[in-house]
Amino acid sequence: MTIGRAAHPEGPASAAAVGLRGVGHAYGTGSRSGPGHTVLRDVALDISPGEIVALLGPSGCGKSTLLRLVAGLETPGTGTITVDGRPVTGIDERCAVVFQEPRLLPWRDLAGNVALGLPPGTGRARGARVVRHWLDVVGLDGFHRHRPRQVSGGMAQRAALARALAREPGVLLLDEPFAALDALTRLRMQDLLSDVQRDAGTTVLLVTHDVDEALHLADRVVLLGAEPGRPGATVVTVLGVASPRPRDRARPDLASLRADLLERLGVPRPTRTEEPAP
């Protein structure tokens, strides 16, 4: 697989700031369903334009829900979300989402699926250039006319990423987008995402369960978790990753942060045992 240069053929996108103030959300609320299940509580977070922020936390703590709230796919029960200072009040055209599954239309080829991400009013000639560019960037040159059933799951997910990038989003929202990829392709796609952020200027909010992925990509890692005696998850830790990108995965300071994050996620540091005397 060859991955090309990430810079947008028509120039860089305009990165957007994201603000969350007192955001909470519950499922199953209503007069007949009772108080419901609180997933998120009092989430406050500011994301600067062009920043990559990774969301970590235990399964079911609301990471994907928070992503959907920022995208406008759901409405928070409490609090406000803004993109570049403007409230999110529905599906927001300033954001693009890549889900865990590719969600490609089976009757369209890969180029046709990527074209669905183009901003409204994009001309045919410019749209064709943008679609071809992003398919080439994610390593799908030569597969433009293939249908989703004719490519692997990893290739389909790369097409889904190209579709999101074709939108020229101010905020790119990623819900474990590389989880289905093989290990080597996943590493390459992580590096590609870093290139996209640097060259295309997109703000990125990434949900992942992979601590190493978060530390390799993110400027800050936000840990969601519950507090004793209080329902719903909130921001419990924010760690800055000072190393400049692109990063060497073997940097010793990343190893220290990795151990810290794993410990906060409930994985204790290994206990050193004394070697028996000869």
Contacts in CASP RR format, 6 or more apart in sequence:
PFRMAT RR
TARGET T0000
AUTHOR 0000-0000-0000
METHOD contacts of the structure
MODEL  1
MTIGRAAHPEGPASAAAVGLRGVGHAYGTGSRSGPGHTVLRDVALDISPG
EIVALLGPSGCGKSTLLRLVAGLETPGTGTITVDGRPVTGIDERCAVVFQ
EPRLLPWRDLAGNVALGLPPGTGRARGARVVRHWLDVVGLDGFHRHRPRQ
VSGGMAQRAALARALAREPGVLLLDEPFAALDALTRLRMQDLLSDVQRDA
GTTVLLVTHDVDEALHLADRVVLLGAEPGRPGATVVTVLGVASPRPRDRA
RPDLASLRADLLERLGVPRPTRTEEPAP
1 139 0 8 1.000
1 185 0 8 1.000
1 188 0 8 1.000
2 139 0 8 1.000
2 141 0 8 1.000
3 137 0 8 1.000
3 138 0 8 1.000
3 139 0 8 1.000
3 188 0 8 1.000
3 189 0 8 1.000
3 191 0 8 1.000
3 192 0 8 1.000
4 136 0 8 1.000
4 137 0 8 1.000
4 139 0 8 1.000
4 192 0 8 1.000
5 137 0 8 1.000
5 195 0 8 1.000
5 199 0 8 1.000
6 137 0 8 1.000
6 192 0 8 1.000
6 195 0 8 1.000
6 196 0 8 1.000
6 198 0 8 1.000
6 199 0 8 1.000
6 200 0 8 1.000
7 199 0 8 1.000
7 200 0 8 1.000
8 130 0 8 1.000
8 133 0 8 1.000
8 165 0 8 1.000
8 168 0 8 1.000
8 199 0 8 1.000
8 200 0 8 1.000
9 129 0 8 1.000
9 130 0 8 1.000
9 133 0 8 1.000
10 126 0 8 1.000
10 129 0 8 1.000
10 130 0 8 1.000
10 168 0 8 1.000
11 200 0 8 1.000
12 199 0 8 1.000
12 200 0 8 1.000
12 201 0 8 1.000
13 168 0 8 1.000
13 169 0 8 1.000
13 170 0 8 1.000
13 200 0 8 1.000
13 201 0 8 1.000
13 202 0 8 1.000
14 170 0 8 1.000
14 201 0 8 1.000
15 49 0 8 1.000
15 50 0 8 1.000
15 170 0 8 1.000
15 171 0 8 1.000
15 201 0 8 1.000
15 202 0 8 1.000
15 203 0 8 1.000
16 49 0 8 1.000
16 83 0 8 1.000
16 84 0 8 1.000
16 94 0 8 1.000
16 170 0 8 1.000
16 171 0 8 1.000
16 203 0 8 1.000
17 46 0 8 1.000
17 47 0 8 1.000
17 48 0 8 1.000
17 49 0 8 1.000
17 82 0 8 1.000
17 83 0 8 1.000
17 84 0 8 1.000
17 85 0 8 1.000
17 203 0 8 1.000
18 45 0 8 1.000
18 46 0 8 1.000
18 47 0 8 1.000
18 70 0 8 1.000
18 81 0 8 1.000
18 82 0 8 1.000
18 83 0 8 1.000
18 171 0 8 1.000
18 203 0 8 1.000
18 205 0 8 1.000
19 45 0 8 1.000
19 46 0 8 1.000
19 47 0 8 1.000
19 81 0 8 1.000
19 82 0 8 1.000
19 83 0 8 1.000
19 85 0 8 1.000
20 43 0 8 1.000
20 44 0 8 1.000
20 45 0 8 1.000
20 46 0 8 1.000
20 66 0 8 1.000
20 70 0 8 1.000
20 79 0 8 1.000
20 80 0 8 1.000
20 81 0 8 1.000
21 44 0 8 1.000
21 79 0 8 1.000
21 80 0 8 1.000
21 81 0 8 1.000
21 82 0 8 1.000
22 42 0 8 1.000
22 43 0 8 1.000
22 44 0 8 1.000
22 78 0 8 1.000
22 79 0 8 1.000
22 80 0 8 1.000
23 40 0 8 1.000
23 42 0 8 1.000
23 43 0 8 1.000
23 44 0 8 1.000
23 66 0 8 1.000
23 69 0 8 1.000
23 76 0 8 1.000
23 78 0 8 1.000
23 79 0 8 1.000
23 80 0 8 1.000
23 81 0 8 1.000
24 38 0 8 1.000
24 39 0 8 1.000
24 40 0 8 1.000
24 41 0 8 1.000
24 42 0 8 1.000
24 43 0 8 1.000
24 76 0 8 1.000
24 77 0 8 1.000
24 78 0 8 1.000
24 79 0 8 1.000
25 38 0 8 1.000
25 39 0 8 1.000
25 40 0 8 1.000
25 62 0 8 1.000
25 65 0 8 1.000
25 66 0 8 1.000
25 69 0 8 1.000
25 74 0 8 1.000
25 76 0 8 1.000
25 77 0 8 1.000
25 78 0 8 1.000
26 35 0 8 1.000
26 36 0 8 1.000
26 37 0 8 1.000
26 38 0 8 1.000
26 39 0 8 1.000
26 77 0 8 1.000
27 36 0 8 1.000
27 37 0 8 1.000
27 39 0 8 1.000
28 34 0 8 1.000
28 36 0 8 1.000
28 37 0 8 1.000
29 35 0 8 1.000
29 36 0 8 1.000
30 36 0 8 1.000
38 231 0 8 1.000
38 232 0 8 1.000
39 60 0 8 1.000
39 61 0 8 1.000
39 62 0 8 1.000
39 65 0 8 1.000
39 232 0 8 1.000
39 233 0 8 1.000
40 62 0 8 1.000
40 65 0 8 1.000
40 66 0 8 1.000
40 69 0 8 1.000
40 76 0 8 1.000
40 224 0 8 1.000
40 232 0 8 1.000
40 233 0 8 1.000
40 234 0 8 1.000
41 230 0 8 1.000
41 231 0 8 1.000
41 232 0 8 1.000
41 233 0 8 1.000
41 234 0 8 1.000
42 78 0 8 1.000
42 234 0 8 1.000
43 66 0 8 1.000
43 224 0 8 1.000
43 233 0 8 1.000
43 234 0 8 1.000
43 235 0 8 1.000
44 235 0 8 1.000
45 53 0 8 1.000
45 222 0 8 1.000
45 235 0 8 1.000
45 238 0 8 1.000
47 53 0 8 1.000
47 203 0 8 1.000
47 205 0 8 1.000
48 203 0 8 1.000
49 84 0 8 1.000
49 203 0 8 1.000
50 197 0 8 1.000
50 201 0 8 1.000
50 202 0 8 1.000
50 203 0 8 1.000
50 204 0 8 1.000
51 203 0 8 1.000
51 204 0 8 1.000
51 219 0 8 1.000
51 220 0 8 1.000
52 194 0 8 1.000
52 197 0 8 1.000
52 203 0 8 1.000
52 204 0 8 1.000
52 206 0 8 1.000
52 217 0 8 1.000
52 218 0 8 1.000
52 219 0 8 1.000
53 204 0 8 1.000
53 205 0 8 1.000
53 206 0 8 1.000
53 218 0 8 1.000
53 219 0 8 1.000
53 220 0 8 1.000
53 221 0 8 1.000
53 222 0 8 1.000
54 206 0 8 1.000
54 207 0 8 1.000
54 208 0 8 1.000
54 213 0 8 1.000
54 214 0 8 1.000
54 217 0 8 1.000
54 218 0 8 1.000
54 220 0 8 1.000
54 221 0 8 1.000
54 222 0 8 1.000
55 63 0 8 1.000
55 66 0 8 1.000
55 67 0 8 1.000
55 205 0 8 1.000
55 206 0 8 1.000
55 207 0 8 1.000
55 208 0 8 1.000
55 222 0 8 1.000
55 224 0 8 1.000
56 63 0 8 1.000
56 208 0 8 1.000
56 209 0 8 1.000
56 211 0 8 1.000
56 214 0 8 1.000
56 221 0 8 1.000
56 222 0 8 1.000
56 223 0 8 1.000
56 224 0 8 1.000
56 261 0 8 1.000
56 265 0 8 1.000
57 63 0 8 1.000
57 209 0 8 1.000
57 223 0 8 1.000
57 224 0 8 1.000
57 225 0 8 1.000
57 233 0 8 1.000
57 265 0 8 1.000
58 225 0 8 1.000
58 265 0 8 1.000
59 209 0 8 1.000
61 224 0 8 1.000
61 225 0 8 1.000
61 226 0 8 1.000
61 232 0 8 1.000
61 233 0 8 1.000
62 224 0 8 1.000
62 233 0 8 1.000
63 207 0 8 1.000
63 224 0 8 1.000
64 175 0 8 1.000
64 207 0 8 1.000
65 74 0 8 1.000
66 207 0 8 1.000
66 224 0 8 1.000
67 97 0 8 1.000
67 173 0 8 1.000
67 174 0 8 1.000
67 175 0 8 1.000
67 205 0 8 1.000
67 207 0 8 1.000
68 74 0 8 1.000
68 97 0 8 1.000
69 75 0 8 1.000
69 76 0 8 1.000
69 81 0 8 1.000
69 88 0 8 1.000
70 81 0 8 1.000
70 83 0 8 1.000
70 88 0 8 1.000
70 92 0 8 1.000
70 95 0 8 1.000
70 171 0 8 1.000
70 173 0 8 1.000
70 205 0 8 1.000
71 88 0 8 1.000
71 91 0 8 1.000
71 92 0 8 1.000
71 95 0 8 1.000
71 97 0 8 1.000
71 173 0 8 1.000
72 81 0 8 1.000
72 88 0 8 1.000
72 89 0 8 1.000
72 90 0 8 1.000
72 91 0 8 1.000
72 92 0 8 1.000
72 95 0 8 1.000
73 90 0 8 1.000
73 91 0 8 1.000
73 97 0 8 1.000
75 90 0 8 1.000
80 87 0 8 1.000
81 87 0 8 1.000
81 88 0 8 1.000
82 88 0 8 1.000
83 92 0 8 1.000
83 94 0 8 1.000
83 95 0 8 1.000
83 170 0 8 1.000
83 171 0 8 1.000
84 94 0 8 1.000
93 119 0 8 1.000
93 120 0 8 1.000
94 169 0 8 1.000
94 170 0 8 1.000
94 171 0 8 1.000
95 169 0 8 1.000
95 170 0 8 1.000
95 171 0 8 1.000
95 172 0 8 1.000
95 173 0 8 1.000
96 117 0 8 1.000
96 164 0 8 1.000
96 165 0 8 1.000
96 167 0 8 1.000
96 169 0 8 1.000
96 170 0 8 1.000
96 171 0 8 1.000
96 172 0 8 1.000
96 173 0 8 1.000
97 164 0 8 1.000
97 173 0 8 1.000
97 174 0 8 1.000
97 175 0 8 1.000
98 157 0 8 1.000
98 160 0 8 1.000
98 161 0 8 1.000
98 164 0 8 1.000
98 172 0 8 1.000
98 173 0 8 1.000
98 174 0 8 1.000
98 175 0 8 1.000
98 177 0 8 1.000
99 160 0 8 1.000
99 175 0 8 1.000
99 177 0 8 1.000
100 175 0 8 1.000
100 176 0 8 1.000
100 177 0 8 1.000
100 179 0 8 1.000
100 180 0 8 1.000
101 157 0 8 1.000
101 180 0 8 1.000
102 148 0 8 1.000
102 153 0 8 1.000
102 154 0 8 1.000
102 156 0 8 1.000
102 157 0 8 1.000
102 159 0 8 1.000
102 160 0 8 1.000
103 160 0 8 1.000
104 110 0 8 1.000
104 113 0 8 1.000
104 148 0 8 1.000
104 156 0 8 1.000
104 159 0 8 1.000
104 160 0 8 1.000
105 113 0 8 1.000
105 116 0 8 1.000
105 148 0 8 1.000
106 147 0 8 1.000
106 148 0 8 1.000
106 149 0 8 1.000
107 147 0 8 1.000
108 116 0 8 1.000
108 147 0 8 1.000
108 148 0 8 1.000
109 144 0 8 1.000
109 145 0 8 1.000
109 146 0 8 1.000
109 147 0 8 1.000
110 135 0 8 1.000
110 140 0 8 1.000
110 143 0 8 1.000
110 144 0 8 1.000
110 145 0 8 1.000
110 146 0 8 1.000
110 147 0 8 1.000
110 148 0 8 1.000
110 151 0 8 1.000
110 159 0 8 1.000
110 162 0 8 1.000
111 131 0 8 1.000
111 132 0 8 1.000
111 135 0 8 1.000
111 144 0 8 1.000
111 145 0 8 1.000
112 131 0 8 1.000
113 148 0 8 1.000
113 159 0 8 1.000
113 160 0 8 1.000
113 163 0 8 1.000
114 131 0 8 1.000
114 134 0 8 1.000
114 135 0 8 1.000
114 159 0 8 1.000
114 162 0 8 1.000
114 163 0 8 1.000
114 166 0 8 1.000
115 127 0 8 1.000
115 131 0 8 1.000
115 166 0 8 1.000
116 163 0 8 1.000
117 163 0 8 1.000
117 164 0 8 1.000
117 166 0 8 1.000
117 167 0 8 1.000
118 127 0 8 1.000
118 130 0 8 1.000
118 131 0 8 1.000
118 166 0 8 1.000
118 167 0 8 1.000
119 167 0 8 1.000
119 168 0 8 1.000
122 130 0 8 1.000
127 166 0 8 1.000
130 166 0 8 1.000
131 144 0 8 1.000
131 162 0 8 1.000
131 166 0 8 1.000
132 144 0 8 1.000
134 162 0 8 1.000
134 163 0 8 1.000
134 165 0 8 1.000
134 166 0 8 1.000
135 141 0 8 1.000
135 143 0 8 1.000
135 144 0 8 1.000
135 159 0 8 1.000
135 162 0 8 1.000
137 162 0 8 1.000
137 165 0 8 1.000
137 192 0 8 1.000
137 196 0 8 1.000
138 158 0 8 1.000
138 159 0 8 1.000
138 161 0 8 1.000
138 162 0 8 1.000
138 189 0 8 1.000
138 192 0 8 1.000
139 158 0 8 1.000
140 151 0 8 1.000
140 155 0 8 1.000
140 158 0 8 1.000
140 159 0 8 1.000
140 162 0 8 1.000
143 151 0 8 1.000
143 155 0 8 1.000
148 156 0 8 1.000
148 159 0 8 1.000
151 159 0 8 1.000
153 180 0 8 1.000
154 180 0 8 1.000
154 181 0 8 1.000
154 182 0 8 1.000
154 185 0 8 1.000
157 177 0 8 1.000
157 178 0 8 1.000
157 180 0 8 1.000
157 181 0 8 1.000
158 189 0 8 1.000
160 177 0 8 1.000
161 177 0 8 1.000
161 189 0 8 1.000
164 172 0 8 1.000
165 172 0 8 1.000
165 196 0 8 1.000
165 200 0 8 1.000
165 202 0 8 1.000
169 202 0 8 1.000
170 202 0 8 1.000
170 203 0 8 1.000
171 202 0 8 1.000
171 203 0 8 1.000
171 204 0 8 1.000
171 205 0 8 1.000
172 196 0 8 1.000
172 197 0 8 1.000
172 202 0 8 1.000
172 203 0 8 1.000
172 204 0 8 1.000
172 205 0 8 1.000
173 205 0 8 1.000
174 193 0 8 1.000
174 204 0 8 1.000
174 205 0 8 1.000
174 206 0 8 1.000
174 207 0 8 1.000
175 207 0 8 1.000
176 207 0 8 1.000
176 208 0 8 1.000
176 209 0 8 1.000
177 189 0 8 1.000
177 206 0 8 1.000
178 185 0 8 1.000
178 186 0 8 1.000
178 189 0 8 1.000
178 190 0 8 1.000
178 213 0 8 1.000
179 209 0 8 1.000
181 189 0 8 1.000
186 213 0 8 1.000
190 213 0 8 1.000
190 216 0 8 1.000
190 217 0 8 1.000
191 246 0 8 1.000
193 204 0 8 1.000
193 206 0 8 1.000
193 217 0 8 1.000
194 216 0 8 1.000
194 217 0 8 1.000
194 245 0 8 1.000
194 246 0 8 1.000
195 246 0 8 1.000
196 202 0 8 1.000
197 204 0 8 1.000
197 245 0 8 1.000
198 245 0 8 1.000
204 217 0 8 1.000
206 213 0 8 1.000
206 214 0 8 1.000
206 217 0 8 1.000
206 218 0 8 1.000
208 214 0 8 1.000
211 258 0 8 1.000
211 261 0 8 1.000
211 262 0 8 1.000
211 265 0 8 1.000
212 249 0 8 1.000
212 258 0 8 1.000
214 221 0 8 1.000
214 261 0 8 1.000
215 221 0 8 1.000
215 241 0 8 1.000
215 247 0 8 1.000
215 254 0 8 1.000
215 257 0 8 1.000
215 258 0 8 1.000
215 261 0 8 1.000
216 247 0 8 1.000
216 249 0 8 1.000
216 254 0 8 1.000
217 245 0 8 1.000
218 240 0 8 1.000
218 241 0 8 1.000
219 240 0 8 1.000
219 241 0 8 1.000
219 245 0 8 1.000
220 238 0 8 1.000
220 239 0 8 1.000
220 240 0 8 1.000
220 241 0 8 1.000
221 237 0 8 1.000
221 238 0 8 1.000
221 239 0 8 1.000
221 240 0 8 1.000
221 241 0 8 1.000
221 257 0 8 1.000
221 261 0 8 1.000
222 235 0 8 1.000
222 237 0 8 1.000
222 238 0 8 1.000
223 235 0 8 1.000
223 236 0 8 1.000
223 237 0 8 1.000
223 238 0 8 1.000
223 239 0 8 1.000
223 261 0 8 1.000
223 264 0 8 1.000
223 265 0 8 1.000
224 233 0 8 1.000
224 234 0 8 1.000
224 235 0 8 1.000
224 236 0 8 1.000
225 232 0 8 1.000
225 233 0 8 1.000
225 234 0 8 1.000
225 236 0 8 1.000
226 232 0 8 1.000
226 233 0 8 1.000
226 234 0 8 1.000
227 234 0 8 1.000
227 236 0 8 1.000
236 264 0 8 1.000
237 264 0 8 1.000
239 257 0 8 1.000
239 260 0 8 1.000
239 261 0 8 1.000
241 254 0 8 1.000
241 257 0 8 1.000
242 253 0 8 1.000
243 251 0 8 1.000
243 253 0 8 1.000
243 254 0 8 1.000
247 254 0 8 1.000
259 269 0 8 1.000
262 269 0 8 1.000
263 269 0 8 1.000
END
